[in-house]
């Protein structure tokens, strides 16, 4: 969601000054090439469908602080050196945390990971609010998936930013406009895409860490996975709540509303599907595409501060169970991840690979008949890792964004094993 809340003045002073004005430059697709050789390569022999389930606004420590074998924490550092115990709490929280670039840099605090106590919550100081983890019993479906399949404890968003750029990263590995600047934070008006009102602007961050508030409209012409998939005639769909009647999630979390070639072309009605529950219909009817992105509604999103619901784990389990009980199970990889940290505490400093990120750590669960069993991956991933994996499965070549540097998630699979039988994920 869009955040324009306050951060303590000492933090603001350390951030880059804002300026105005920018121009938009298109990026292009790199010539198609064979995927780089990786351990357990040739996933396309076994995987014919990839389903990317996008939940929101949770850090790794917030959901998996006490998960066996994972790098979680139940204590955290506050600004000034104090150590605080993370409180075990409910999944639903009425608190609205900041998840802007400004908040991310403040939380990160040069790698000290102690700035969470400095960032305002609901427009007011709340030094201990972010220091919490969810009681495992409240998110049992997530823990069941993680225990049976693969949990990654080194997945980082590509950028120090929030929802808008994160959803762009999951369809292309970057929100860079060119080699010098990237989209960051949130468009000034919703919907976040070509349907935004005239005059809507999206901030930019430059290679020199200059924050430009007056950036372009969120209606973009850069290449995404859609271009590579279409070129190889590989089917895809993006499932999301309705743009205008689907609540905040419908207005904010439809990444392809920001891609002009999709929004103003025939794929807006054939490949963008609303409501998001259409994915269940397509699975049951046997019409699931090769690549699917699934965005939740407000209530099922895990987002603190709105929705007044804790049904996210049940929703994800419903999607996983639908695939598991269908003809698609033996050829599918399901990737469940949270598109930003949502302001919640995490103790692992994200590697800073360029001027845009990486962002604060989030969980990723991979479910597949070929996923390693009860495995915690400590490999460093970013959202470009998911893009890279999709490219490898269908030998699409590379977009030339972070997909070229990111380690594919292909190492969480064991294609030497027979496909495992599916067991239903229980949920309340």
C-alpha positions, 0 to 999 in steps of 0.5 A: 500500500501507499505509505506517506507516514513519518520517520524520526527526523534523525533518520530522515536526515540520513536519507537522500534529498529529493528532486524533481523531473525525469524521463522514461527510457525503454528497456529491451530483451536480451537475445535469447540464449541457452540457460546457464548450466546449474545443478540439477539442470533441465527443469523443463523435463519435469516442470510444466507449470509454475504457480507463483502465489504472492502474499504480502507484507511479512518478514521472515522472522515474523512468520518463521522465527522459531522454525527448526533449522532456519535462521530465525530470531526471537530477540531483536535489536533496538536503536541505541543497543537495547535487546528486546524479546520478540512478542508472540502475537496474532497474524491479524494486526490492526497496526499499519506499518511503513514499507517505503524505501525510507522505512526500509533504509531506516530499519536496515540502519547500515546493516545494524538492523536496529532501526525498526524502533525508529519508524512510526506506526499509524503515524505515531511513535511505537518503538516496540510494535515491529518486534513480533512474530506470529504464533505458529498455531495461527499459520499452521498451513504455512508451517506444514508446507515448509516442513513437508517441502522447502523453506528458503531463509535467504529470499530478499526482495529485489528492492528496498521498497514496497508493494508496487515495485515488488509486483513488478519485480515478480514479472520481470526481476526489476523495476529499472527504467534504464541502467541509471534509475528505477521505479521506487515506492508507490504511484501517487494515485490508484489504481497503480497502473495505466488506469491511474488518473491523469497526473499520477507520478511514480517516484524514482531512485537513481544510481547516485541515490537521488530520490526523484518524487516527480517520476513517470506515470505508472504505465510502462513499456519495458519488457516482462516475462510476458514478452518471453513467454509469448515469443515461445507461445508459452501460456500464462495468466495473472489472477487478481481481484477486480481492478475497480471493485476488488478493494485495495488489493485489486487497485494496487496489486495487479502488476500487468495494469502497469504494462501498457502492451497488456492493459491496452491489448487483447491479453487484458481480457484473456490473460489477466483474470479476475477475481483471483479465485478463477485460478481454482476454476481453471485448475478444476476445469483443466485449463491452467496455464503454464505460468500463473501469478496469483494475487490475494484479496484484502482479507487473504493477503496477510497484510497488517492494518486492513482486511481484519482477517487471518485467512491468508494461510487458508487461502494459500492452502486452498490453492496448493490443495487444488493443484495437489488434487488435480492432474497438474500435481506431478508437473507443477512447482508452486512458489509461495512468497511475501512481496515485502517485509511489511515493516516487521522486524528481521535480524538478517542484514540484506546484501546491498547489491546495487542502488535499489537493494536488496530489500529486507528478508521475506519467506519463500516456500516451494511446494512440488512433487520434486521439491526436496523433502523437509529442506531449509535452503540457505541459498541467497535468492531474490525475486529475480531468482523466480524469474530466472527459474521460469526462464530456465524451465521453458528455455526462454533466454534472459530479460537482462534484469536481475535474472542474470545475476540471481541464483535460480531457485532450481537448486531446491528440487531433486529431479532424481526422485520420483514425484511424491504423492500429494497429501492435503494441507490441513487448515482451519 
